[in-house]
Amino acid sequence: MFYLHLKNELWKLFGKKRTYIGFGAFLIAQNGMLLMFRFTHWQKSWERLLAGNGYLAQDYLSALTVALVMLIPQIILLMPLYTSLIGGDLVAKEAEDGTLRMILSRPISRFRLLLVKWIAGIIFSAVLILALGGTALAFARIWFPWRGMFIYSVWPEHVFNLLSAGAGTRLYLLSHVLMTINASAIVGLAFMFSCFNMKPAAATILALSFMFINLVLEHLPFFEPYQEWFLLYHFRVWLLIFADPIPWSRLVASLLILLAFNATTFLIGAAAFQARDIKS
């Protein structure tokens, strides 16, 4: 019965047109960035960067390199928006449409209902991230060859590394597992707010506001010694997987914190939902 319930929830989630807004936005952004990289000075600046460090640009200006270049701004700017949009809809939209009372008239507990919706949100996060990474790599492969991978990032983390095509592919896939955990944390945050008595838009805005406040406070000089207390600091481990050497201690610690954050938001949302009067 749990499997059937989850299957039905996924049918509802992926049957909505607004679920695919993020997928469409990512496709447009990726093609726009790819054209800019191919036909502007953006590519030449990367070639000069490689040549200035003693490397041949043709060996590392590849599909893997360009795909990662496209992913960084999309993960920072677009991914939180579209994951919080879905998370804010999971419960609040049912209440707004008046279908929540009908669902709860069936012999299932409120906790099970929330658990199924929460798992559906995590599955959506995984599908969105896999589609994001897969399309970025596929589009980049059209214009660029399959060669070694060059990673250079000054913000949000300083990373400089060169990898073979095989090692780059493995780390590229592993980074998507970490990005999925980030996306599920944002979905869980919006899901928590949607469990309270509010509109879906309010739940989405509150989740985005929480992320924005984290971003602003983290970059204030006064809070620099306290970066570990901000959620976005732990989100960046997906990029650090490309560092040499990989900071495993920080990576494991951040993963545990993100998993704990996911569990905490779910439990807070479940407690708030248990106390709600759905009839009012």
C-alpha positions as CSV (number, residue, x, y, z in Angstrom):
1,M,0.0,0.0,0.0
2,F,2.9,2.4,0.7
3,Y,4.3,1.7,-2.7
4,L,0.9,2.4,-4.4
5,H,0.5,5.6,-2.3
6,L,4.0,6.8,-3.4
7,K,3.3,5.9,-7.0
8,N,0.1,7.9,-6.9
9,E,1.9,10.9,-5.3
10,L,4.5,10.8,-8.0
11,W,1.9,10.7,-10.7
12,K,0.3,13.8,-9.2
13,L,3.6,15.6,-8.9
14,F,4.9,14.9,-12.4
15,G,1.4,15.3,-13.8
16,K,1.5,19.1,-13.0
17,K,2.7,21.5,-15.7
18,R,4.5,23.7,-13.1
19,T,6.7,20.7,-12.1
20,Y,8.5,21.1,-15.5
21,I,9.2,24.8,-15.2
22,G,12.6,24.1,-13.7
23,F,13.5,21.7,-16.5
24,G,12.6,24.2,-19.2
25,A,14.4,27.0,-17.5
26,F,17.6,24.9,-17.2
27,L,17.4,24.0,-20.9
28,I,17.1,27.6,-21.9
29,A,19.9,28.7,-19.5
30,Q,22.2,25.9,-20.6
31,N,21.9,26.7,-24.3
32,G,22.3,30.4,-23.7
33,M,25.4,29.9,-21.7
34,L,26.8,27.3,-24.2
35,L,26.4,29.8,-27.1
36,M,28.1,32.5,-25.0
37,F,31.0,30.2,-24.1
38,R,31.4,29.2,-27.7
39,F,31.1,32.5,-29.5
40,T,32.4,35.1,-27.0
41,H,35.6,35.9,-25.2
42,W,34.6,33.6,-22.4
43,Q,36.3,30.6,-24.1
44,K,39.4,32.6,-25.0
45,S,39.8,33.7,-21.3
46,W,39.8,30.0,-20.3
47,E,42.3,29.2,-23.0
48,R,44.6,32.0,-21.7
49,L,44.2,30.7,-18.2
50,L,45.3,27.2,-19.2
51,A,48.2,28.5,-21.3
52,G,49.3,30.7,-18.5
53,N,49.6,27.7,-16.2
54,G,51.6,25.7,-18.8
55,Y,48.8,23.5,-20.1
56,L,47.5,23.0,-23.7
57,A,44.0,24.3,-24.0
58,Q,43.0,21.7,-26.6
59,D,43.7,18.9,-24.0
60,Y,41.3,20.3,-21.3
61,L,38.8,22.6,-23.0
62,S,36.3,19.7,-23.3
63,A,32.7,18.7,-22.8
64,L,33.3,17.9,-19.1
65,T,34.9,21.3,-18.5
66,V,32.2,23.3,-20.2
67,A,29.4,21.3,-18.5
68,L,30.8,22.1,-15.1
69,V,31.3,25.8,-16.0
70,M,27.6,25.9,-16.9
71,L,26.5,24.0,-13.8
72,I,28.0,26.3,-11.2
73,P,25.8,29.4,-11.7
74,Q,22.7,27.3,-12.3
75,I,23.2,25.4,-9.1
76,I,23.7,28.6,-7.1
77,L,21.0,30.7,-8.7
78,L,18.3,28.5,-10.4
79,M,18.2,25.2,-8.5
80,P,17.0,26.7,-5.1
81,L,14.2,28.6,-6.9
82,Y,12.7,25.6,-8.6
83,T,13.2,23.1,-5.8
84,S,11.6,25.4,-3.3
85,L,8.7,26.0,-5.7
86,I,7.9,22.2,-5.7
87,G,8.5,21.8,-1.9
88,G,6.2,24.7,-1.1
89,D,3.4,23.0,-3.2
90,L,3.6,19.5,-1.7
91,V,1.2,20.1,1.2
92,A,0.0,23.7,1.0
93,K,-1.3,23.2,-2.6
94,E,-3.4,20.3,-1.4
95,A,-4.9,22.4,1.4
96,E,-5.5,25.3,-1.0
97,D,-7.3,23.2,-3.6
98,G,-9.4,21.6,-0.8
99,T,-8.3,18.0,-1.6
100,L,-6.4,17.5,1.7
101,R,-9.5,16.8,3.7
102,M,-10.6,14.2,1.1
103,I,-7.2,12.5,1.3
104,L,-7.2,12.4,5.1
105,S,-10.7,10.8,5.1
106,R,-9.0,7.6,3.9
107,P,-7.5,5.2,6.5
108,I,-4.0,6.6,6.5
109,S,-2.1,8.5,9.2
110,R,-1.0,12.1,8.7
111,F,2.6,11.0,9.3
112,R,2.4,8.5,6.4
113,L,0.9,11.1,4.1
114,L,3.7,13.5,4.9
115,L,6.3,10.8,4.6
116,V,5.1,9.9,1.1
117,K,5.0,13.5,0.0
118,W,8.5,14.1,1.4
119,I,9.9,11.1,-0.4
120,A,8.2,12.2,-3.6
121,G,10.0,15.6,-3.2
122,I,13.4,13.9,-2.8
123,I,12.7,11.8,-5.9
124,F,11.9,15.0,-7.8
125,S,15.1,16.5,-6.6
126,A,17.1,13.6,-7.9
127,V,15.4,13.6,-11.3
128,L,15.9,17.4,-11.6
129,I,19.6,17.2,-10.8
130,L,20.2,14.2,-13.1
131,A,18.4,16.0,-15.9
132,L,20.4,19.2,-15.2
133,G,23.7,17.4,-15.3
134,G,22.8,15.1,-18.2
135,T,21.6,17.8,-20.5
136,A,24.6,20.1,-19.6
137,L,27.0,17.3,-20.6
138,A,25.0,16.3,-23.7
139,F,24.8,19.9,-25.0
140,A,28.5,20.6,-24.3
141,R,29.5,17.4,-26.1
142,I,27.9,18.7,-29.3
143,W,30.3,21.6,-29.4
144,F,33.4,20.3,-27.6
145,P,35.4,17.0,-27.7
146,W,35.5,14.3,-24.9
147,R,38.9,15.0,-23.3
148,G,40.4,15.8,-19.9
149,M,38.6,18.0,-17.4
150,F,39.8,21.4,-16.1
151,I,38.3,22.8,-12.9
152,Y,38.8,26.4,-11.9
153,S,36.6,28.2,-9.5
154,V,37.4,31.3,-7.3
155,W,33.9,31.7,-5.9
156,P,32.1,30.1,-4.0
157,E,35.1,27.9,-3.4
158,H,38.7,28.1,-4.7
159,V,39.3,25.0,-6.7
160,F,42.0,24.4,-9.3
161,N,42.5,20.9,-10.7
162,L,43.1,19.0,-13.9
163,L,41.7,15.5,-14.4
164,S,41.7,12.8,-17.1
165,A,38.4,12.1,-18.9
166,G,37.8,9.0,-16.8
167,A,38.5,10.6,-13.4
168,G,36.5,13.7,-14.4
169,T,33.5,11.6,-15.4
170,R,33.5,9.7,-12.1
171,L,33.8,12.9,-10.0
172,Y,31.1,14.6,-12.2
173,L,28.7,11.8,-11.4
174,L,29.6,11.8,-7.7
175,S,29.0,15.6,-7.6
176,H,25.5,15.0,-8.7
177,V,24.8,12.8,-5.7
178,L,25.9,15.6,-3.5
179,M,23.9,18.1,-5.5
180,T,20.8,15.9,-5.0
181,I,21.3,16.1,-1.2
182,N,21.5,19.9,-1.5
183,A,18.3,20.0,-3.6
184,S,16.5,17.7,-1.2
185,A,17.4,20.0,1.7
186,I,15.8,22.9,-0.1
187,V,12.7,20.9,-0.9
188,G,12.6,19.8,2.7
189,L,12.8,23.4,3.9
190,A,9.9,24.5,1.7
191,F,8.0,21.3,2.6
192,M,8.3,22.2,6.3
193,F,6.8,25.7,5.7
194,S,4.0,24.2,3.6
195,C,3.0,22.0,6.5
196,F,1.9,25.1,8.3
197,N,-1.3,26.9,7.6
198,M,-0.1,29.1,4.7
199,K,-0.4,29.5,0.9
200,P,2.1,27.6,-1.4
201,A,3.6,30.9,-2.5
202,A,4.3,31.9,1.1
203,A,6.0,28.6,1.8
204,T,8.2,29.0,-1.3
205,I,9.1,32.6,-0.4
206,L,10.0,31.8,3.1
207,A,12.3,29.0,2.0
208,L,14.0,31.3,-0.5
209,S,14.2,34.1,2.1
210,F,16.0,31.6,4.5
211,M,18.5,30.8,1.7
212,F,19.0,34.5,0.9
213,I,19.6,35.5,4.5
214,N,22.1,32.7,4.8
215,L,23.9,34.0,1.7
216,V,23.9,37.6,2.9
217,L,25.1,36.9,6.4
218,E,27.7,34.4,5.3
219,H,29.5,37.1,3.3
220,L,29.4,39.8,6.0
221,P,33.0,40.2,7.5
222,F,31.6,39.9,11.0
223,F,30.3,36.4,10.4
224,E,33.4,35.1,8.6
225,P,34.5,33.0,11.6
226,Y,31.1,31.5,11.8
227,Q,30.7,30.2,8.2
228,E,30.2,26.6,9.4
229,W,26.9,27.7,11.0
230,F,25.4,28.7,7.6
231,L,23.6,26.1,5.4
232,L,25.2,27.4,2.1
233,Y,28.7,26.6,3.5
234,H,27.7,22.9,3.5
235,F,26.0,23.1,0.1
236,R,29.4,23.8,-1.5
237,V,30.8,20.4,-0.9
238,W,29.6,19.3,-4.3
239,L,32.2,21.6,-5.8
240,L,34.9,20.6,-3.4
241,I,34.7,17.0,-4.7
242,F,36.8,18.2,-7.6
243,A,39.6,19.6,-5.4
244,D,43.0,18.1,-5.0
245,P,43.3,16.8,-2.4
246,I,39.6,16.2,-1.6
247,P,38.8,17.6,1.9
248,W,37.1,14.4,3.1
249,S,36.7,15.6,6.7
250,R,34.7,18.7,5.7
251,L,32.8,16.7,3.1
252,V,31.7,14.0,5.5
253,A,30.8,16.6,8.2
254,S,28.8,18.7,5.8
255,L,26.9,15.6,4.5
256,L,26.0,14.6,8.1
257,I,24.8,18.2,8.8
258,L,22.7,18.3,5.6
259,L,21.1,14.9,6.4
260,A,20.4,16.1,9.9
261,F,18.9,19.3,8.5
262,N,16.7,17.2,6.2
263,A,15.4,15.1,9.1
264,T,14.9,18.2,11.3
265,T,12.8,20.1,8.8
266,F,10.7,17.0,8.2
267,L,10.0,16.4,11.9
268,I,9.2,20.1,12.5
269,G,6.8,20.1,9.5
270,A,5.2,16.8,10.7
271,A,4.7,18.2,14.2
272,A,3.1,21.3,12.8
273,F,0.8,19.3,10.5
274,Q,-0.3,17.0,13.3
275,A,-1.5,20.0,15.3
276,R,-3.4,21.6,12.4
277,D,-7.1,21.7,12.2
278,I,-7.7,20.7,8.6
279,K,-11.4,21.4,8.9
280,S,-11.0,25.1,9.6
